[in-house]
Amino acid sequence: MASPLDATPDPLLTFEPHRTVTVREAFGVDSDMTVPMFDTVDSHVPEVDEAYRFDPETTLAICAGFAFDRRVMVQG
């Protein structure tokens, strides 16, 4: 019987970010906080909507969760 540890890893779980950018550069939010960024686009990434404006507090909370490997609950 094959061990679950012998299974091929899911390719989505092996992606590593290509570089870091400031939250200001990525989302237009006034912060020097840096977050990981992928350079490639795939089917999981929506098209950029230039008219969309990010809520600064919510955006910083979500980015902090990704940057520091913490869970963030968004409600509303």
PQR file of N, CA, C, O and H, with PARSE charges and radii, in Angstrom:
ATOM      1  N   MET A   1       0.847  -1.180   0.000 -0.4000 1.5000
ATOM      2  CA  MET A   1       0.000   0.000   0.000 -0.0000 2.0000
ATOM      3  C   MET A   1       0.891   1.241   0.000  0.5500 1.7000
ATOM      4  O   MET A   1       1.848   1.326   0.770 -0.5500 1.4000
ATOM      5  N   ALA A   2       0.577   2.181  -0.850 -0.4000 1.5000
ATOM      6  CA  ALA A   2       1.382   3.397  -0.973 -0.0000 2.0000
ATOM      7  C   ALA A   2       1.099   4.338   0.196  0.5500 1.7000
ATOM      8  O   ALA A   2      -0.033   4.460   0.662 -0.5500 1.4000
ATOM      9  H   ALA A   2      -0.200   2.112  -1.475  0.4000 1.0000
ATOM     10  N   SER A   3       2.136   4.982   0.642 -0.4000 1.5000
ATOM     11  CA  SER A   3       2.014   5.950   1.722 -0.0000 2.0000
ATOM     12  C   SER A   3       1.529   7.287   1.163  0.5500 1.7000
ATOM     13  O   SER A   3       1.900   7.653   0.047 -0.5500 1.4000
ATOM     14  H   SER A   3       3.056   4.883   0.263  0.4000 1.0000
ATOM     15  N   PRO A   4       0.701   8.027   1.921 -0.5600 1.5000
ATOM     16  CA  PRO A   4       0.289   9.362   1.468  0.2800 2.0000
ATOM     17  C   PRO A   4       1.483  10.297   1.289  0.5500 1.7000
ATOM     18  O   PRO A   4       1.407  11.271   0.540 -0.5500 1.4000
ATOM     19  N   LEU A   5       2.575   9.999   1.973 -0.4000 1.5000
ATOM     20  CA  LEU A   5       3.766  10.835   1.858 -0.0000 2.0000
ATOM     21  C   LEU A   5       4.466  10.645   0.517  0.5500 1.7000
ATOM     22  O   LEU A   5       5.268  11.487   0.113 -0.5500 1.4000
ATOM     23  H   LEU A   5       2.637   9.207   2.581  0.4000 1.0000
ATOM     24  N   ASP A   6       4.169   9.545  -0.178 -0.4000 1.5000
ATOM     25  CA  ASP A   6       4.777   9.278  -1.477 -0.0000 2.0000
ATOM     26  C   ASP A   6       4.026   9.961  -2.619  0.5500 1.7000
ATOM     27  O   ASP A   6       4.476   9.920  -3.764 -0.5500 1.4000
ATOM     28  H   ASP A   6       3.517   8.861   0.150  0.4000 1.0000
ATOM     29  N   ALA A   7       2.900  10.582  -2.323 -0.4000 1.5000
ATOM     30  CA  ALA A   7       2.079  11.201  -3.365 -0.0000 2.0000
ATOM     31  C   ALA A   7       2.802  12.398  -3.976  0.5500 1.7000
ATOM     32  O   ALA A   7       3.610  13.052  -3.317 -0.5500 1.4000
ATOM     33  H   ALA A   7       2.534  10.615  -1.393  0.4000 1.0000
ATOM     34  N   THR A   8       2.504  12.671  -5.224 -0.4000 1.5000
ATOM     35  CA  THR A   8       3.074  13.823  -5.909 -0.0000 2.0000
ATOM     36  C   THR A   8       2.503  15.096  -5.298  0.5500 1.7000
ATOM     37  O   THR A   8       1.289  15.207  -5.129 -0.5500 1.4000
ATOM     38  H   THR A   8       1.847  12.139  -5.759  0.4000 1.0000
ATOM     39  N   PRO A   9       3.366  16.066  -4.961 -0.5600 1.5000
ATOM     40  CA  PRO A   9       2.855  17.301  -4.354  0.2800 2.0000
ATOM     41  C   PRO A   9       1.999  18.098  -5.337  0.5500 1.7000
ATOM     42  O   PRO A   9       2.229  18.078  -6.547 -0.5500 1.4000
ATOM     43  N   ASP A  10       1.028  18.786  -4.797 -0.4000 1.5000
ATOM     44  CA  ASP A  10       0.163  19.644  -5.604 -0.0000 2.0000
ATOM     45  C   ASP A  10       0.999  20.813  -6.119  0.5500 1.7000
ATOM     46  O   ASP A  10       1.611  21.517  -5.316 -0.5500 1.4000
ATOM     47  H   ASP A  10       0.842  18.803  -3.815  0.4000 1.0000
ATOM     48  N   PRO A  11       1.045  21.044  -7.441 -0.5600 1.5000
ATOM     49  CA  PRO A  11       1.868  22.130  -7.968  0.2800 2.0000
ATOM     50  C   PRO A  11       1.474  23.505  -7.433  0.5500 1.7000
ATOM     51  O   PRO A  11       2.324  24.391  -7.339 -0.5500 1.4000
ATOM     52  N   LEU A  12       0.197  23.702  -7.081 -0.4000 1.5000
ATOM     53  CA  LEU A  12      -0.212  24.994  -6.538 -0.0000 2.0000
ATOM     54  C   LEU A  12       0.406  25.260  -5.173  0.5500 1.7000
ATOM     55  O   LEU A  12       0.569  26.414  -4.778 -0.5500 1.4000
ATOM     56  H   LEU A  12      -0.494  22.983  -7.158  0.4000 1.0000
ATOM     57  N   LEU A  13       0.750  24.205  -4.456 -0.4000 1.5000
ATOM     58  CA  LEU A  13       1.333  24.372  -3.125 -0.0000 2.0000
ATOM     59  C   LEU A  13       2.842  24.549  -3.172  0.5500 1.7000
ATOM     60  O   LEU A  13       3.460  24.824  -2.143 -0.5500 1.4000
ATOM     61  H   LEU A  13       0.619  23.267  -4.777  0.4000 1.0000
ATOM     62  N   THR A  14       3.441  24.399  -4.333 -0.4000 1.5000
ATOM     63  CA  THR A  14       4.896  24.521  -4.440 -0.0000 2.0000
ATOM     64  C   THR A  14       5.331  25.839  -5.067  0.5500 1.7000
ATOM     65  O   THR A  14       6.530  26.073  -5.219 -0.5500 1.4000
ATOM     66  H   THR A  14       2.939  24.176  -5.169  0.4000 1.0000
ATOM     67  N   PHE A  15       4.389  26.706  -5.436 -0.4000 1.5000
ATOM     68  CA  PHE A  15       4.745  28.009  -6.003 -0.0000 2.0000
ATOM     69  C   PHE A  15       5.444  28.858  -4.956  0.5500 1.7000
ATOM     70  O   PHE A  15       5.059  28.860  -3.787 -0.5500 1.4000
ATOM     71  H   PHE A  15       3.415  26.516  -5.312  0.4000 1.0000
ATOM     72  N   GLU A  16       6.457  29.567  -5.373 -0.4000 1.5000
ATOM     73  CA  GLU A  16       7.153  30.516  -4.509 -0.0000 2.0000
ATOM     74  C   GLU A  16       7.062  31.894  -5.154  0.5500 1.7000
ATOM     75  O   GLU A  16       7.201  32.006  -6.372 -0.5500 1.4000
ATOM     76  H   GLU A  16       6.771  29.566  -6.322  0.4000 1.0000
ATOM     77  N   PRO A  17       6.834  32.943  -4.371 -0.5600 1.5000
ATOM     78  CA  PRO A  17       6.795  34.292  -4.942  0.2800 2.0000
ATOM     79  C   PRO A  17       8.122  34.632  -5.620  0.5500 1.7000
ATOM     80  O   PRO A  17       9.180  34.158  -5.208 -0.5500 1.4000
ATOM     81  N   HIS A  18       8.051  35.456  -6.659 -0.4000 1.5000
ATOM     82  CA  HIS A  18       9.235  35.808  -7.430 -0.0000 2.0000
ATOM     83  C   HIS A  18       9.999  36.987  -6.850  0.5500 1.7000
ATOM     84  O   HIS A  18      11.215  37.081  -7.011 -0.5500 1.4000
ATOM     85  H   HIS A  18       7.191  35.841  -6.994  0.4000 1.0000
ATOM     86  N   ARG A  19       9.287  37.891  -6.173 -0.4000 1.5000
ATOM     87  CA  ARG A  19       9.937  39.090  -5.635 -0.0000 2.0000
ATOM     88  C   ARG A  19       9.041  39.714  -4.577  0.5500 1.7000
ATOM     89  O   ARG A  19       7.937  39.233  -4.322 -0.5500 1.4000
ATOM     90  H   ARG A  19       8.298  37.815  -6.042  0.4000 1.0000
ATOM     91  N   THR A  20       9.521  40.783  -3.965 -0.4000 1.5000
ATOM     92  CA  THR A  20       8.691  41.526  -3.021 -0.0000 2.0000
ATOM     93  C   THR A  20       8.471  42.933  -3.566  0.5500 1.7000
ATOM     94  O   THR A  20       9.322  43.492  -4.258 -0.5500 1.4000
ATOM     95  H   THR A  20      10.418  41.174  -4.172  0.4000 1.0000
ATOM     96  N   VAL A  21       7.324  43.482  -3.241 -0.4000 1.5000
ATOM     97  CA  VAL A  21       6.963  44.846  -3.637 -0.0000 2.0000
ATOM     98  C   VAL A  21       6.333  45.536  -2.439  0.5500 1.7000
ATOM     99  O   VAL A  21       5.904  44.879  -1.491 -0.5500 1.4000
ATOM    100  H   VAL A  21       6.633  43.028  -2.678  0.4000 1.0000
ATOM    101  N   THR A  22       6.277  46.862  -2.485 -0.4000 1.5000
ATOM    102  CA  THR A  22       5.586  47.576  -1.416 -0.0000 2.0000
ATOM    103  C   THR A  22       4.083  47.500  -1.658  0.5500 1.7000
ATOM    104  O   THR A  22       3.624  47.337  -2.788 -0.5500 1.4000
ATOM    105  H   THR A  22       6.625  47.396  -3.255  0.4000 1.0000
ATOM    106  N   VAL A  23       3.337  47.622  -0.580 -0.4000 1.5000
ATOM    107  CA  VAL A  23       1.878  47.645  -0.683 -0.0000 2.0000
ATOM    108  C   VAL A  23       1.456  48.848  -1.532  0.5500 1.7000
ATOM    109  O   VAL A  23       0.454  48.797  -2.244 -0.5500 1.4000
ATOM    110  H   VAL A  23       3.710  47.754   0.338  0.4000 1.0000
ATOM    111  N   ARG A  24       2.227  49.919  -1.446 -0.4000 1.5000
ATOM    112  CA  ARG A  24       1.944  51.114  -2.254 -0.0000 2.0000
ATOM    113  C   ARG A  24       2.033  50.789  -3.744  0.5500 1.7000
ATOM    114  O   ARG A  24       1.162  51.173  -4.525 -0.5500 1.4000
ATOM    115  H   ARG A  24       3.042  49.961  -0.867  0.4000 1.0000
ATOM    116  N   GLU A  25       3.090  50.079  -4.128 -0.4000 1.5000
ATOM    117  CA  GLU A  25       3.293  49.725  -5.532 -0.0000 2.0000
ATOM    118  C   GLU A  25       2.211  48.764  -6.038  0.5500 1.7000
ATOM    119  O   GLU A  25       1.717  48.912  -7.156 -0.5500 1.4000
ATOM    120  H   GLU A  25       3.797  49.767  -3.493  0.4000 1.0000
ATOM    121  N   ALA A  26       1.851  47.796  -5.221 -0.4000 1.5000
ATOM    122  CA  ALA A  26       0.907  46.764  -5.662 -0.0000 2.0000
ATOM    123  C   ALA A  26      -0.554  47.206  -5.594  0.5500 1.7000
ATOM    124  O   ALA A  26      -1.346  46.874  -6.475 -0.5500 1.4000
ATOM    125  H   ALA A  26       2.252  47.676  -4.313  0.4000 1.0000
ATOM    126  N   PHE A  27      -0.912  47.961  -4.539 -0.4000 1.5000
ATOM    127  CA  PHE A  27      -2.326  48.255  -4.306 -0.0000 2.0000
ATOM    128  C   PHE A  27      -2.668  49.737  -4.200  0.5500 1.7000
ATOM    129  O   PHE A  27      -3.840  50.091  -4.074 -0.5500 1.4000
ATOM    130  H   PHE A  27      -0.268  48.231  -3.824  0.4000 1.0000
ATOM    131  N   GLY A  28      -1.663  50.608  -4.250 -0.4000 1.5000
ATOM    132  CA  GLY A  28      -1.927  52.038  -4.148 -0.0000 2.0000
ATOM    133  C   GLY A  28      -2.285  52.495  -2.750  0.5500 1.7000
ATOM    134  O   GLY A  28      -2.874  53.562  -2.579 -0.5500 1.4000
ATOM    135  H   GLY A  28      -0.710  50.321  -4.353  0.4000 1.0000
ATOM    136  N   VAL A  29      -1.935  51.698  -1.739 -0.4000 1.5000
ATOM    137  CA  VAL A  29      -2.204  52.040  -0.341 -0.0000 2.0000
ATOM    138  C   VAL A  29      -0.931  52.640   0.246  0.5500 1.7000
ATOM    139  O   VAL A  29       0.156  52.099   0.044 -0.5500 1.4000
ATOM    140  H   VAL A  29      -1.456  50.831  -1.878  0.4000 1.0000
ATOM    141  N   ASP A  30      -1.055  53.749   0.969 -0.4000 1.5000
ATOM    142  CA  ASP A  30       0.099  54.480   1.488 -0.0000 2.0000
ATOM    143  C   ASP A  30       0.781  53.710   2.616  0.5500 1.7000
ATOM    144  O   ASP A  30       0.487  53.923   3.792 -0.5500 1.4000
ATOM    145  H   ASP A  30      -1.938  54.188   1.133  0.4000 1.0000
ATOM    146  N   SER A  31       1.689  52.819   2.245 -0.4000 1.5000
ATOM    147  CA  SER A  31       2.431  52.011   3.212 -0.0000 2.0000
ATOM    148  C   SER A  31       3.716  51.520   2.563  0.5500 1.7000
ATOM    149  O   SER A  31       3.748  51.206   1.373 -0.5500 1.4000
ATOM    150  H   SER A  31       1.928  52.646   1.290  0.4000 1.0000
ATOM    151  N   ASP A  32       4.776  51.460   3.364 -0.4000 1.5000
ATOM    152  CA  ASP A  32       6.053  50.928   2.880 -0.0000 2.0000
ATOM    153  C   ASP A  32       6.184  49.435   3.164  0.5500 1.7000
ATOM    154  O   ASP A  32       7.222  48.839   2.877 -0.5500 1.4000
ATOM    155  H   ASP A  32       4.751  51.715   4.330  0.4000 1.0000
ATOM    156  N   MET A  33       5.146  48.833   3.721 -0.4000 1.5000
ATOM    157  CA  MET A  33       5.168  47.394   4.001 -0.0000 2.0000
ATOM    158  C   MET A  33       5.439  46.632   2.707  0.5500 1.7000
ATOM    159  O   MET A  33       4.892  46.972   1.658 -0.5500 1.4000
ATOM    160  H   MET A  33       4.303  49.318   3.954  0.4000 1.0000
ATOM    161  N   THR A  34       6.276  45.610   2.779 -0.4000 1.5000
ATOM    162  CA  THR A  34       6.552  44.807   1.588 -0.0000 2.0000
ATOM    163  C   THR A  34       5.815  43.476   1.679  0.5500 1.7000
ATOM    164  O   THR A  34       5.647  42.906   2.757 -0.5500 1.4000
ATOM    165  H   THR A  34       6.720  45.334   3.631  0.4000 1.0000
ATOM    166  N   VAL A  35       5.386  43.006   0.529 -0.4000 1.5000
ATOM    167  CA  VAL A  35       4.654  41.746   0.437 -0.0000 2.0000
ATOM    168  C   VAL A  35       5.208  40.931  -0.725  0.5500 1.7000
ATOM    169  O   VAL A  35       5.733  41.498  -1.684 -0.5500 1.4000
ATOM    170  H   VAL A  35       5.522  43.470  -0.346  0.4000 1.0000
ATOM    171  N   PRO A  36       5.096  39.603  -0.649 -0.5600 1.5000
ATOM    172  CA  PRO A  36       5.558  38.772  -1.761  0.2800 2.0000
ATOM    173  C   PRO A  36       4.659  38.940  -2.980  0.5500 1.7000
ATOM    174  O   PRO A  36       3.458  39.181  -2.856 -0.5500 1.4000
ATOM    175  N   MET A  37       5.263  38.807  -4.164 -0.4000 1.5000
ATOM    176  CA  MET A  37       4.504  38.964  -5.410 -0.0000 2.0000
ATOM    177  C   MET A  37       4.949  37.926  -6.429  0.5500 1.7000
ATOM    178  O   MET A  37       6.131  37.599  -6.537 -0.5500 1.4000
ATOM    179  H   MET A  37       6.239  38.611  -4.265  0.4000 1.0000
ATOM    180  N   PHE A  38       3.979  37.421  -7.170 -0.4000 1.5000
ATOM    181  CA  PHE A  38       4.255  36.515  -8.281 -0.0000 2.0000
ATOM    182  C   PHE A  38       4.308  37.325  -9.568  0.5500 1.7000
ATOM    183  O   PHE A  38       3.509  38.243  -9.755 -0.5500 1.4000
ATOM    184  H   PHE A  38       3.019  37.687  -7.083  0.4000 1.0000
ATOM    185  N   ASP A  39       5.237  36.998 -10.453 -0.4000 1.5000
ATOM    186  CA  ASP A  39       5.345  37.690 -11.741 -0.0000 2.0000
ATOM    187  C   ASP A  39       4.485  37.059 -12.821  0.5500 1.7000
ATOM    188  O   ASP A  39       4.184  37.699 -13.829 -0.5500 1.4000
ATOM    189  H   ASP A  39       5.887  36.253 -10.302  0.4000 1.0000
ATOM    190  N   THR A  40       4.087  35.814 -12.621 -0.4000 1.5000
ATOM    191  CA  THR A  40       3.330  35.116 -13.656 -0.0000 2.0000
ATOM    192  C   THR A  40       1.838  35.130 -13.338  0.5500 1.7000
ATOM    193  O   THR A  40       1.438  35.171 -12.175 -0.5500 1.4000
ATOM    194  H   THR A  40       4.331  35.294 -11.802  0.4000 1.0000
ATOM    195  N   VAL A  41       1.043  35.096 -14.366 -0.4000 1.5000
ATOM    196  CA  VAL A  41      -0.415  35.072 -14.235 -0.0000 2.0000
ATOM    197  C   VAL A  41      -0.895  33.688 -14.639  0.5500 1.7000
ATOM    198  O   VAL A  41      -0.405  33.112 -15.610 -0.5500 1.4000
ATOM    199  H   VAL A  41       1.368  35.063 -15.312  0.4000 1.0000
ATOM    200  N   ASP A  42      -1.854  33.159 -13.892 -0.4000 1.5000
ATOM    201  CA  ASP A  42      -2.456  31.881 -14.281 -0.0000 2.0000
ATOM    202  C   ASP A  42      -3.972  31.983 -14.139  0.5500 1.7000
ATOM    203  O   ASP A  42      -4.507  33.068 -13.913 -0.5500 1.4000
ATOM    204  H   ASP A  42      -2.252  33.627 -13.103  0.4000 1.0000
ATOM    205  N   SER A  43      -4.645  30.877 -14.269 -0.4000 1.5000
ATOM    206  CA  SER A  43      -6.111  30.885 -14.259 -0.0000 2.0000
ATOM    207  C   SER A  43      -6.706  31.271 -12.903  0.5500 1.7000
ATOM    208  O   SER A  43      -7.907  31.527 -12.820 -0.5500 1.4000
ATOM    209  H   SER A  43      -4.211  29.996 -14.452  0.4000 1.0000
ATOM    210  N   HIS A  44      -5.901  31.318 -11.843 -0.4000 1.5000
ATOM    211  CA  HIS A  44      -6.398  31.681 -10.518 -0.0000 2.0000
ATOM    212  C   HIS A  44      -6.337  33.192 -10.265  0.5500 1.7000
ATOM    213  O   HIS A  44      -6.787  33.667  -9.222 -0.5500 1.4000
ATOM    214  H   HIS A  44      -4.925  31.110 -11.911  0.4000 1.0000
ATOM    215  N   VAL A  45      -5.784  33.937 -11.213 -0.4000 1.5000
ATOM    216  CA  VAL A  45      -5.591  35.375 -11.035 -0.0000 2.0000
ATOM    217  C   VAL A  45      -6.576  36.133 -11.927  0.5500 1.7000
ATOM    218  O   VAL A  45      -6.567  35.965 -13.146 -0.5500 1.4000
ATOM    219  H   VAL A  45      -5.418  33.551 -12.060  0.4000 1.0000
ATOM    220  N   PRO A  46      -7.429  36.969 -11.316 -0.5600 1.5000
ATOM    221  CA  PRO A  46      -8.371  37.737 -12.142  0.2800 2.0000
ATOM    222  C   PRO A  46      -7.653  38.873 -12.872  0.5500 1.7000
ATOM    223  O   PRO A  46      -6.531  39.241 -12.526 -0.5500 1.4000
ATOM    224  N   GLU A  47      -8.317  39.414 -13.879 -0.4000 1.5000
ATOM    225  CA  GLU A  47      -7.769  40.568 -14.591 -0.0000 2.0000
ATOM    226  C   GLU A  47      -7.781  41.779 -13.665  0.5500 1.7000
ATOM    227  O   GLU A  47      -8.632  41.884 -12.782 -0.5500 1.4000
ATOM    228  H   GLU A  47      -9.228  39.115 -14.161  0.4000 1.0000
ATOM    229  N   VAL A  48      -6.836  42.689 -13.870 -0.4000 1.5000
ATOM    230  CA  VAL A  48      -6.750  43.899 -13.063 -0.0000 2.0000
ATOM    231  C   VAL A  48      -7.875  44.847 -13.461  0.5500 1.7000
ATOM    232  O   VAL A  48      -8.096  45.112 -14.643 -0.5500 1.4000
ATOM    233  H   VAL A  48      -6.145  42.603 -14.588  0.4000 1.0000
ATOM    234  N   ASP A  49      -8.582  45.354 -12.447 -0.4000 1.5000
ATOM    235  CA  ASP A  49      -9.630  46.349 -12.655 -0.0000 2.0000
ATOM    236  C   ASP A  49      -9.068  47.686 -12.188  0.5500 1.7000
ATOM    237  O   ASP A  49      -9.008  47.944 -10.986 -0.5500 1.4000
ATOM    238  H   ASP A  49      -8.402  45.139 -11.487  0.4000 1.0000
ATOM    239  N   GLU A  50      -8.660  48.533 -13.117 -0.4000 1.5000
ATOM    240  CA  GLU A  50      -8.022  49.810 -12.780 -0.0000 2.0000
ATOM    241  C   GLU A  50      -8.953  50.749 -12.010  0.5500 1.7000
ATOM    242  O   GLU A  50      -8.470  51.657 -11.333 -0.5500 1.4000
ATOM    243  H   GLU A  50      -8.709  48.324 -14.093  0.4000 1.0000
ATOM    244  N   ALA A  51     -10.263  50.559 -12.095 -0.4000 1.5000
ATOM    245  CA  ALA A  51     -11.218  51.425 -11.408 -0.0000 2.0000
ATOM    246  C   ALA A  51     -11.409  51.027  -9.941  0.5500 1.7000
ATOM    247  O   ALA A  51     -11.949  51.809  -9.160 -0.5500 1.4000
ATOM    248  H   ALA A  51     -10.655  49.822 -12.645  0.4000 1.0000
ATOM    249  N   TYR A  52     -10.975  49.824  -9.558 -0.4000 1.5000
ATOM    250  CA  TYR A  52     -11.187  49.345  -8.190 -0.0000 2.0000
ATOM    251  C   TYR A  52     -10.266  50.082  -7.226  0.5500 1.7000
ATOM    252  O   TYR A  52      -9.088  50.280  -7.524 -0.5500 1.4000
ATOM    253  H   TYR A  52     -10.536  49.188 -10.193  0.4000 1.0000
ATOM    254  N   ARG A  53     -10.791  50.486  -6.079 -0.4000 1.5000
ATOM    255  CA  ARG A  53     -10.000  51.156  -5.043 -0.0000 2.0000
ATOM    256  C   ARG A  53     -10.011  50.290  -3.794  0.5500 1.7000
ATOM    257  O   ARG A  53     -11.074  49.926  -3.292 -0.5500 1.4000
ATOM    258  H   ARG A  53     -11.747  50.325  -5.837  0.4000 1.0000
ATOM    259  N   PHE A  54      -8.835  49.965  -3.298 -0.4000 1.5000
ATOM    260  CA  PHE A  54      -8.712  49.119  -2.123 -0.0000 2.0000
ATOM    261  C   PHE A  54      -8.943  49.926  -0.857  0.5500 1.7000
ATOM    262  O   PHE A  54      -8.473  51.058  -0.743 -0.5500 1.4000
ATOM    263  H   PHE A  54      -7.971  50.261  -3.705  0.4000 1.0000
ATOM    264  N   ASP A  55      -9.674  49.343   0.105 -0.4000 1.5000
ATOM    265  CA  ASP A  55      -9.830  49.938   1.426 -0.0000 2.0000
ATOM    266  C   ASP A  55      -8.496  49.775   2.146  0.5500 1.7000
ATOM    267  O   ASP A  55      -8.031  48.648   2.319 -0.5500 1.4000
ATOM    268  H   ASP A  55     -10.056  48.424   0.012  0.4000 1.0000
ATOM    269  N   PRO A  56      -7.867  50.876   2.574 -0.5600 1.5000
ATOM    270  CA  PRO A  56      -6.517  50.782   3.146  0.2800 2.0000
ATOM    271  C   PRO A  56      -6.396  49.858   4.359  0.5500 1.7000
ATOM    272  O   PRO A  56      -5.475  49.044   4.415 -0.5500 1.4000
ATOM    273  N   GLU A  57      -7.303  49.966   5.326 -0.4000 1.5000
ATOM    274  CA  GLU A  57      -7.188  49.143   6.538 -0.0000 2.0000
ATOM    275  C   GLU A  57      -7.349  47.659   6.230  0.5500 1.7000
ATOM    276  O   GLU A  57      -6.588  46.829   6.727 -0.5500 1.4000
ATOM    277  H   GLU A  57      -8.052  50.627   5.281  0.4000 1.0000
ATOM    278  N   THR A  58      -8.336  47.332   5.416 -0.4000 1.5000
ATOM    279  CA  THR A  58      -8.565  45.930   5.058 -0.0000 2.0000
ATOM    280  C   THR A  58      -7.402  45.384   4.245  0.5500 1.7000
ATOM    281  O   THR A  58      -6.950  44.262   4.478 -0.5500 1.4000
ATOM    282  H   THR A  58      -8.954  48.006   5.012  0.4000 1.0000
ATOM    283  N   THR A  59      -6.919  46.170   3.297 -0.4000 1.5000
ATOM    284  CA  THR A  59      -5.800  45.737   2.456 -0.0000 2.0000
ATOM    285  C   THR A  59      -4.559  45.476   3.294  0.5500 1.7000
ATOM    286  O   THR A  59      -3.881  44.468   3.093 -0.5500 1.4000
ATOM    287  H   THR A  59      -7.286  47.081   3.108  0.4000 1.0000
ATOM    288  N   LEU A  60      -4.250  46.371   4.233 -0.4000 1.5000
ATOM    289  CA  LEU A  60      -3.073  46.170   5.088 -0.0000 2.0000
ATOM    290  C   LEU A  60      -3.223  44.932   5.966  0.5500 1.7000
ATOM    291  O   LEU A  60      -2.254  44.203   6.176 -0.5500 1.4000
ATOM    292  H   LEU A  60      -4.800  47.189   4.396  0.4000 1.0000
ATOM    293  N   ALA A  61      -4.423  44.689   6.477 -0.4000 1.5000
ATOM    294  CA  ALA A  61      -4.644  43.501   7.309 -0.0000 2.0000
ATOM    295  C   ALA A  61      -4.432  42.224   6.507  0.5500 1.7000
ATOM    296  O   ALA A  61      -3.783  41.290   6.980 -0.5500 1.4000
ATOM    297  H   ALA A  61      -5.210  45.281   6.306  0.4000 1.0000
ATOM    298  N   ILE A  62      -4.978  42.181   5.296 -0.4000 1.5000
ATOM    299  CA  ILE A  62      -4.817  40.991   4.450 -0.0000 2.0000
ATOM    300  C   ILE A  62      -3.355  40.807   4.061  0.5500 1.7000
ATOM    301  O   ILE A  62      -2.836  39.692   4.111 -0.5500 1.4000
ATOM    302  H   ILE A  62      -5.505  42.939   4.912  0.4000 1.0000
ATOM    303  N   CYS A  63      -2.692  41.888   3.676 -0.4000 1.5000
ATOM    304  CA  CYS A  63      -1.274  41.802   3.283 -0.0000 2.0000
ATOM    305  C   CYS A  63      -0.402  41.362   4.452  0.5500 1.7000
ATOM    306  O   CYS A  63       0.530  40.580   4.269 -0.5500 1.4000
ATOM    307  H   CYS A  63      -3.114  42.794   3.635  0.4000 1.0000
ATOM    308  N   ALA A  64      -0.697  41.858   5.650 -0.4000 1.5000
ATOM    309  CA  ALA A  64       0.065  41.441   6.825 -0.0000 2.0000
ATOM    310  C   ALA A  64      -0.114  39.952   7.071  0.5500 1.7000
ATOM    311  O   ALA A  64       0.835  39.267   7.454 -0.5500 1.4000
ATOM    312  H   ALA A  64      -1.455  42.494   5.799  0.4000 1.0000
ATOM    313  N   GLY A  65      -1.310  39.450   6.856 -0.4000 1.5000
ATOM    314  CA  GLY A  65      -1.546  38.017   7.008 -0.0000 2.0000
ATOM    315  C   GLY A  65      -0.704  37.201   6.059  0.5500 1.7000
ATOM    316  O   GLY A  65      -0.105  36.205   6.465 -0.5500 1.4000
ATOM    317  H   GLY A  65      -2.081  40.006   6.544  0.4000 1.0000
ATOM    318  N   PHE A  66      -0.645  37.607   4.787 -0.4000 1.5000
ATOM    319  CA  PHE A  66       0.180  36.890   3.811 -0.0000 2.0000
ATOM    320  C   PHE A  66       1.669  37.052   4.109  0.5500 1.7000
ATOM    321  O   PHE A  66       2.427  36.085   4.031 -0.5500 1.4000
ATOM    322  H   PHE A  66      -1.131  38.416   4.457  0.4000 1.0000
ATOM    323  N   ALA A  67       2.087  38.269   4.449 -0.4000 1.5000
ATOM    324  CA  ALA A  67       3.510  38.537   4.658 -0.0000 2.0000
ATOM    325  C   ALA A  67       4.064  37.815   5.882  0.5500 1.7000
ATOM    326  O   ALA A  67       5.225  37.405   5.889 -0.5500 1.4000
ATOM    327  H   ALA A  67       1.471  39.054   4.512  0.4000 1.0000
ATOM    328  N   PHE A  68       3.237  37.657   6.920 -0.4000 1.5000
ATOM    329  CA  PHE A  68       3.711  37.059   8.165 -0.0000 2.0000
ATOM    330  C   PHE A  68       3.073  35.704   8.448  0.5500 1.7000
ATOM    331  O   PHE A  68       3.108  35.222   9.580 -0.5500 1.4000
ATOM    332  H   PHE A  68       2.294  37.989   6.915  0.4000 1.0000
ATOM    333  N   ASP A  69       2.490  35.090   7.419 -0.4000 1.5000
ATOM    334  CA  ASP A  69       1.910  33.752   7.511 -0.0000 2.0000
ATOM    335  C   ASP A  69       0.914  33.642   8.669  0.5500 1.7000
ATOM    336  O   ASP A  69       0.990  32.728   9.490 -0.5500 1.4000
ATOM    337  H   ASP A  69       2.462  35.482   6.500  0.4000 1.0000
ATOM    338  N   ARG A  70      -0.012  34.588   8.714 -0.4000 1.5000
ATOM    339  CA  ARG A  70      -1.051  34.606   9.747 -0.0000 2.0000
ATOM    340  C   ARG A  70      -2.418  34.535   9.089  0.5500 1.7000
ATOM    341  O   ARG A  70      -2.586  34.934   7.937 -0.5500 1.4000
ATOM    342  H   ARG A  70      -0.073  35.331   8.048  0.4000 1.0000
ATOM    343  N   ARG A  71      -3.373  34.034   9.815 -0.4000 1.5000
ATOM    344  CA  ARG A  71      -4.742  33.973   9.311 -0.0000 2.0000
ATOM    345  C   ARG A  71      -5.416  35.320   9.519  0.5500 1.7000
ATOM    346  O   ARG A  71      -5.242  35.967  10.552 -0.5500 1.4000
ATOM    347  H   ARG A  71      -3.237  33.709  10.752  0.4000 1.0000
ATOM    348  N   VAL A  72      -6.179  35.724   8.532 -0.4000 1.5000
ATOM    349  CA  VAL A  72      -6.925  36.978   8.605 -0.0000 2.0000
ATOM    350  C   VAL A  72      -8.371  36.678   8.245  0.5500 1.7000
ATOM    351  O   VAL A  72      -8.645  36.054   7.220 -0.5500 1.4000
ATOM    352  H   VAL A  72      -6.320  35.198   7.693  0.4000 1.0000
ATOM    353  N   MET A  73      -9.296  37.123   9.089 -0.4000 1.5000
ATOM    354  CA  MET A  73     -10.708  36.931   8.793 -0.0000 2.0000
ATOM    355  C   MET A  73     -11.276  38.248   8.271  0.5500 1.7000
ATOM    356  O   MET A  73     -11.174  39.282   8.931 -0.5500 1.4000
ATOM    357  H   MET A  73      -9.073  37.630   9.922  0.4000 1.0000
ATOM    358  N   VAL A  74     -11.867  38.201   7.092 -0.4000 1.5000
ATOM    359  CA  VAL A  74     -12.497  39.380   6.500 -0.0000 2.0000
ATOM    360  C   VAL A  74     -13.994  39.140   6.505  0.5500 1.7000
ATOM    361  O   VAL A  74     -14.469  38.092   6.067 -0.5500 1.4000
ATOM    362  H   VAL A  74     -11.949  37.361   6.556  0.4000 1.0000
ATOM    363  N   GLN A  75     -14.727  40.112   7.000 -0.4000 1.5000
ATOM    364  CA  GLN A  75     -16.171  39.960   7.129 -0.0000 2.0000
ATOM    365  C   GLN A  75     -16.855  41.213   6.614  0.5500 1.7000
ATOM    366  O   GLN A  75     -16.326  42.317   6.743 -0.5500 1.4000
ATOM    367  H   GLN A  75     -14.341  40.963   7.356  0.4000 1.0000
ATOM    368  N   GLY A  76     -18.018  41.041   6.038 -0.4000 1.5000
ATOM    369  CA  GLY A  76     -18.809  42.200   5.648 -0.0000 2.0000
ATOM    370  C   GLY A  76     -18.900  42.401   4.178  0.5500 1.7000
ATOM    371  O   GLY A  76     -19.542  43.348   3.723 -0.5500 1.4000
ATOM    372  H   GLY A  76     -18.448  40.144   5.933  0.4000 1.0000
TER
END
